[in-house]
Amino acid sequence: MAHNIQPLLNKAYLKAKSAQGVYITDENGKSYLDGSSGAVTCSVGHSHPKVLEAMRQQAGRLQFVYRSQFGSEEAERLATKLFSLSPGQAYAHTFFVNSGTEAIETAMKIALQYFLERGQPKKTQFISRWKSYHGITMGALSLSGHPLRRQRFESSLQKFPGLSANLEGDPTDKHEQELRDHIRRIGAENIAAFVAEPIVGAAGTALTPAPDYYPRMKAVCRDHDILFIADEVMTGLGRTGKWFGLDHWKESADIVAVGKSLGAGYAPIAATLMTDAVLEPIRKGTGLIMSGHTYSGHPLSCATALRVLEVVEEEHLLQNVNDQGDYLKANLQALQRRFPVIRHVRGKGLLLGVEFDPAQKGFQAKLIDRCFDNGLLVYPSVGGPEGKDENGILVTPPFNINRGQCDELLEKLVDSMANES
Ligand SMILES: Cc1ncc(COP(=O)(O)O)c(C=O)c1O
């Protein structure tokens, strides 16, 4: 009997024994190329010596202090780093949490508090999109337009997602009009924020809106005194080849959630970033953010995350994300000609999505298993206009993958495709 619960109760999961760079080794000594960075997380690969050394040093100095009793130099330095990386130094303040889901929950609470403390207590509704994933707790799942993850809990969730997905080639006019219609129907005086992933990950196989999408959607929000929350949990901190996904649109948000590439798999940490304009009414009002967790601002996690971000800079990994991302994308597009089952290849940097023909039911699951058998990890994703088709994969290796390893990834994928097509 297994005492440790994993998602599929009847599956016998292999145990991982060790990991190095872009490879994981299982209990039988078999090696896997981590083509998904776990859950799009291990940005600087596994067992990076600089990160391990920073963790060792920090563990010998200070591991934990409770956030309402002490601050720490480590949390301060990481928040300053995030500020310096943010577009136009817009994200002046950071609240640390432990997972992407918690960062979204905190973003929602900060938006609610912002209006409450400005004397607008009715602004409590959120607008989000179908084909989106924002996290697994009831609040974050309420925002998520992900039918497969909502279905068991639907009756306990709020019905926030209202906007349709940005499908391939959609004009922004359509989405801007939809946002305006929603605001008219609900009333701007009742809406706190619009929430969106810059590039839709698990719920959309790297769906990427048009170049004018975010500037125009944000302008509509601003005109109606509605905050814009960017869920950069997957896109943030280098995954798309820029520090923030919204940088591709030369746009910034009022509140931002980051996670995944922050701790890079070395330590649990995520964060909610906000502009000074968002924090100001709260600071001048009750002066208290009503959120947080026992482990918020954990010094060991903060020191680890800071070293991860320094490694991305020192080793010029954004450049590598762009170079290897372009190479992988071009090769995946070439595969589309060879395998008609591939319908779309999209994404930016090393956040790449491959969507398959939805008529080929079960293809995605079989392909992921075949890749696993061939020693390649890829991440499942959903497609289709409502996000119900389990027909996509994300190809998202660590930022420091090299050209030879990209070729190995492609070879293993082609081999697995050839066996499944
Ligand atoms: C865009 C996005 N937001 C939020 C989350 C939730 O993050 P976590 O699993 O760390 O709670 C995820 C996780 O996949 C995500 O992709």
The ligand as a Gaussian input file, in Angstrom:
#p B3LYP/6-31G(d) Opt

LIG

0 1
 C       -0.554000      30.439000     -15.238000
 C       -0.574000      29.688000     -13.930000
 N       -1.082000      30.281000     -12.844000
 C       -1.096000      29.662000     -11.649000
 C       -0.612000      28.381000     -11.496000
 C       -0.635000      27.706000     -10.162000
 O        0.663000      27.609000      -9.657000
 P        1.016000      26.506000      -8.536000
 O        0.831000      25.169000      -9.151000
 O        2.441000      26.828000      -8.181000
 O        0.087000      26.734000      -7.397000
 C       -0.097000      27.717000     -12.614000
 C        0.406000      26.321000     -12.495000
 O        0.516000      25.585000     -13.428000
 C       -0.080000      28.384000     -13.867000
 O        0.407000      27.791000     -14.970000

